[in-house]
Amino acid sequence: MQAPCLPDDEAERIANLRSLLILDTPPEQRFDNLTRVAAGFFRVPIAVVSLVDAERQWFKSTCGLDARETGRDVSFCGHAILDSGVMVVEDARSDPRFADNPLVTGGPMIRFYAGAPLKSSQGHNLGTLCLISPEPRQMDAVEIQMLQDLARLVVVELERPAE
């Protein structure tokens, strides 16, 4: 298993994430609505708003997953925030970065992963809106665009003060 590299802007990215005062806050309907829409639209059992902190990925919203966080060292999202595009892993068992990952070899038995970076207005990838399935699959260009569009809506909510 390959631990994700750190983004070039890691210190600024972490500062931006923490300035939002969102980490370790209770679930909120505005995020849960988006993960339910993502899971339903893409027909996957799991959709997550994942925020990548220094040592962990913390889940602001989950649909189909009970966990609230995992270590950054096993996170798929830690890899996805390294680029501006959607990271698609069609079958994690055949990807050398993830083949021996405990999230692949054990529960939740990740096979398919797609993560769209949550790019803040300051230009930092704070985490992802990600889709997970225990079945391998592919995404077409329209689906990738839709996931990016939903990720932008998540960022709007992240940067909007809670009511």
Backbone hydrogen bonds in HBPLUS format (Angstrom, degrees):
<---DONOR---> <-ACCEPTOR-->    atom                        ^
c    i                          cat <-CA-CA->   ^        H-A-AA   ^      H-
h    n   atom  resd res      DA  || num        DHA   H-A  angle D-A-AA Bond
n    s   type  num  typ     dist DA aas  dist angle  dist       angle   num
A0002-GLN N   A0097-ARG O   3.42 MM  95  4.98 163.4  2.45 120.3 125.0     1
A0010-GLU N   A0007-PRO O   3.18 MM   3  5.13 142.8  2.32 119.9 115.3     2
A0013-ARG N   A0009-ASP O   2.75 MM   4  5.80 158.5  1.80 163.2 170.0     3
A0014-ILE N   A0010-GLU O   2.90 MM   4  6.06 164.8  1.92 157.3 159.6     4
A0015-ALA N   A0011-ALA O   3.04 MM   4  6.22 160.7  2.08 144.2 150.0     5
A0016-ASN N   A0012-GLU O   2.86 MM   4  6.04 156.7  1.91 147.2 153.6     6
A0017-LEU N   A0013-ARG O   2.90 MM   4  6.16 163.5  1.93 150.5 155.0     7
A0018-ARG N   A0014-ILE O   2.90 MM   4  6.10 170.3  1.91 156.2 158.5     8
A0019-SER N   A0015-ALA O   2.94 MM   4  6.02 141.2  2.09 141.4 151.9     9
A0020-LEU N   A0017-LEU O   3.20 MM   3  5.64 151.3  2.29 108.1 116.1    10
A0021-LEU N   A0018-ARG O   3.13 MM   3  5.54 161.5  2.17 111.6 117.4    11
A0025-THR N   A0022-ILE O   3.22 MM   3  5.66 139.5  2.39 142.5 135.4    12
A0031-PHE N   A0028-GLU O   3.11 MM   3  5.70 140.0  2.27 114.8 124.0    13
A0032-ASP N   A0028-GLU O   3.00 MM   4  6.23 166.3  2.02 154.6 159.0    14
A0033-ASN N   A0029-GLN O   2.80 MM   4  5.85 155.7  1.86 157.1 160.3    15
A0034-LEU N   A0031-PHE O   3.06 MM   3  5.23 118.1  2.46  98.7 113.3    16
A0035-THR N   A0031-PHE O   3.08 MM   4  6.50 154.7  2.15 153.8 160.8    17
A0036-ARG N   A0032-ASP O   3.01 MM   4  6.14 158.3  2.05 148.3 154.2    18
A0037-VAL N   A0033-ASN O   2.99 MM   4  6.18 158.2  2.04 146.0 152.2    19
A0038-ALA N   A0034-LEU O   2.96 MM   4  6.12 161.9  1.99 144.8 149.9    20
A0039-ALA N   A0035-THR O   2.93 MM   4  6.09 168.0  1.94 149.2 152.2    21
A0040-GLY N   A0036-ARG O   2.95 MM   4  6.07 162.5  1.98 148.6 153.9    22
A0041-PHE N   A0037-VAL O   2.77 MM   4  5.86 170.4  1.78 157.8 161.1    23
A0042-PHE N   A0038-ALA O   3.00 MM   4  5.95 169.2  2.02 151.4 154.8    24
A0043-ARG N   A0039-ALA O   2.92 MM   4  5.54 111.5  2.41 129.3 143.7    25
A0044-VAL N   A0039-ALA O   3.08 MM   5  5.05 152.4  2.16 136.7 144.7    26
A0043-ARG N   A0040-GLY O   3.31 MM   3  4.95 146.2  2.44  91.5 101.2    27
A0046-ILE N   A0132-ILE O   3.35 MM  86  5.06 143.1  2.50 163.4 155.9    28
A0132-ILE N   A0046-ILE O   2.93 MM  86  5.06 161.6  1.97 144.9 143.3    29
A0047-ALA N   A0063-CYS O   3.03 MM  16  5.21 147.9  2.13 139.5 148.6    30
A0063-CYS N   A0047-ALA O   2.84 MM  16  5.21 143.7  1.97 159.4 166.4    31
A0048-VAL N   A0130-CYS O   2.93 MM  82  5.31 156.0  1.98 146.7 153.4    32
A0130-CYS N   A0048-VAL O   2.87 MM  82  5.31 164.0  1.89 155.2 159.5    33
A0049-VAL N   A0061-SER O   2.87 MM  12  5.10 162.1  1.90 145.7 149.8    34
A0060-LYS N   A0049-VAL O   2.89 MM  11  5.53 138.5  2.07 155.1 166.1    35
A0050-SER N   A0128-THR O   2.87 MM  78  5.27 161.2  1.90 161.1 165.5    36
A0128-THR N   A0050-SER O   2.77 MM  78  5.27 147.3  1.87 144.8 156.0    37
A0051-LEU N   A0058-TRP O   2.76 MM   7  5.22 174.0  1.77 157.9 159.7    38
A0058-TRP N   A0051-LEU O   2.81 MM   7  5.22 162.7  1.84 156.0 153.3    39
A0052-VAL N   A0126-LEU O   2.94 MM  74  6.10 151.1  2.02 140.5 149.7    40
A0053-ASP N   A0056-ARG O   2.78 MM   3  5.30 142.1  1.92 155.1 167.7    41
A0072-ARG N   A0055-GLU O   3.04 MM  17  5.30 173.0  2.04 117.4 115.6    42
A0057-GLN N   A0070-THR O   2.87 MM  13  5.53 163.9  1.90 158.5 161.8    43
A0070-THR N   A0057-GLN O   3.02 MM  13  5.53 150.6  2.11 149.6 159.0    44
A0059-PHE N   A0068-ARG O   2.82 MM   9  5.18 175.7  1.82 148.8 147.3    45
A0074-VAL N   A0071-GLY O   3.25 MM   3  5.76 157.6  2.30 111.1 116.7    46
A0075-SER N   A0072-ARG O   3.10 MM   3  4.92 157.2  2.15 101.3 108.5    47
A0079-HIS N   A0076-PHE O   2.93 MM   3  5.45 141.5  2.08 111.1 121.8    48
A0080-ALA N   A0076-PHE O   3.09 MM   4  6.47 152.8  2.17 142.7 151.1    49
A0081-ILE N   A0077-CYS O   3.03 MM   4  6.21 146.6  2.14 153.7 157.8    50
A0082-LEU N   A0079-HIS O   3.14 MM   3  5.66 162.5  2.18 115.1 120.3    51
A0087-MET N   A0115-GLY O   2.97 MM  28  5.27 161.3  2.00 148.9 147.6    52
A0115-GLY N   A0087-MET O   2.91 MM  28  5.27 153.6  1.98 143.4 151.8    53
A0089-VAL N   A0113-TYR O   2.73 MM  24  5.07 169.0  1.75 161.6 162.5    54
A0113-TYR N   A0089-VAL O   3.01 MM  24  5.07 153.2  2.08 141.3 147.8    55
A0137-ARG N   A0090-GLU O   3.22 MM  47  5.22 145.7  2.34 133.4 140.7    56
A0094-SER N   A0091-ASP O   2.99 MM   3  5.81 155.0  2.06 123.8 129.8    57
A0092-ALA N   A0111-ARG O   2.67 MM  19  4.77 152.3  1.74 127.4 137.1    58
A0095-ASP N   A0092-ALA O   3.22 MM   3  5.05 166.5  2.24 103.1 107.0    59
A0098-PHE N   A0095-ASP O   2.88 MM   3  5.56 148.3  1.98 122.6 131.3    60
A0099-ALA N   A0095-ASP O   2.88 MM   4  5.62 140.8  2.03 162.3 169.4    61
A0101-ASN N   A0098-PHE O   2.89 MM   3  4.96 167.6  1.91 117.8 120.8    62
A0104-VAL N   A0101-ASN O   2.86 MM   3  5.23 155.6  1.92 114.4 122.7    63
A0105-THR N   A0101-ASN O   2.88 MM   4  6.17 163.7  1.91 159.1 164.5    64
A0106-GLY N   A0102-PRO O   2.94 MM   4  5.34 135.4  2.14 122.6 132.4    65
A0110-ILE N   A0103-LEU O   2.89 MM   7  6.02 167.0  1.91 151.6 148.4    66
A0109-MET N   A0106-GLY O   2.65 MM   3  5.26 149.6  1.74 132.5 134.0    67
A0111-ARG N   A0133-SER O   2.95 MM  22  5.97 163.0  1.98 153.5 153.2    68
A0112-PHE N   A0133-SER O   2.99 MM  21  5.02 160.3  2.03 143.5 148.9    69
A0133-SER N   A0112-PHE O   3.04 MM  21  5.02 152.7  2.12 138.2 138.0    70
A0114-ALA N   A0131-LEU O   3.01 MM  17  5.14 148.9  2.11 142.1 146.2    71
A0131-LEU N   A0114-ALA O   2.74 MM  17  5.14 153.4  1.81 149.5 158.9    72
A0116-ALA N   A0129-LEU O   2.99 MM  13  5.38 169.6  2.01 146.7 146.3    73
A0129-LEU N   A0116-ALA O   3.01 MM  13  5.38 151.0  2.09 144.9 152.0    74
A0118-LEU N   A0127-GLY O   2.79 MM   9  5.25 154.4  1.85 133.3 132.8    75
A0126-LEU N   A0118-LEU O   2.88 MM   8  5.52 161.7  1.91 155.1 148.9    76
A0120-SER N   A0124-HIS O   2.80 MM   4  5.28 168.4  1.81 148.0 147.4    77
A0123-GLY N   A0120-SER O   2.87 MM   3  5.14 160.5  1.91 109.5 115.2    78
A0144-ILE N   A0140-ASP O   2.99 MM   4  6.30 158.3  2.04 155.7 162.6    79
A0145-GLN N   A0141-ALA O   3.01 MM   4  6.20 157.7  2.06 145.0 150.6    80
A0146-MET N   A0142-VAL O   2.95 MM   4  6.20 155.4  2.01 145.9 152.9    81
A0147-LEU N   A0143-GLU O   2.94 MM   4  6.18 157.2  1.99 150.2 155.8    82
A0148-GLN N   A0144-ILE O   3.05 MM   4  6.31 155.5  2.11 146.1 152.7    83
A0149-ASP N   A0145-GLN O   2.90 MM   4  6.17 154.3  1.97 148.7 156.1    84
A0150-LEU N   A0146-MET O   2.92 MM   4  6.20 160.2  1.96 151.6 156.3    85
A0151-ALA N   A0147-LEU O   2.93 MM   4  6.13 152.4  2.01 144.4 152.4    86
A0152-ARG N   A0148-GLN O   3.01 MM   4  6.32 149.0  2.11 145.5 153.1    87
A0153-LEU N   A0149-ASP O   3.18 MM   4  6.57 146.0  2.30 141.6 150.6    88
A0153-LEU N   A0150-LEU O   3.08 MM   3  5.04 119.2  2.47  92.9 108.1    89
A0154-VAL N   A0150-LEU O   3.01 MM   4  6.40 147.3  2.12 146.4 155.6    90
A0155-VAL N   A0151-ALA O   3.05 MM   4  6.40 154.5  2.11 148.3 154.5    91
A0156-VAL N   A0152-ARG O   3.05 MM   4  6.38 153.3  2.13 144.7 151.5    92
A0157-GLU N   A0153-LEU O   3.15 MM   4  6.47 156.3  2.20 145.3 150.7    93
A0158-LEU N   A0154-VAL O   2.81 MM   4  6.14 153.2  1.88 150.6 159.4    94
A0159-GLU N   A0155-VAL O   2.94 MM   4  6.10 156.7  2.00 153.5 157.9    95
A0160-ARG N   A0157-GLU O   3.27 MM   3  5.02 150.6  2.36  95.2 103.8    96
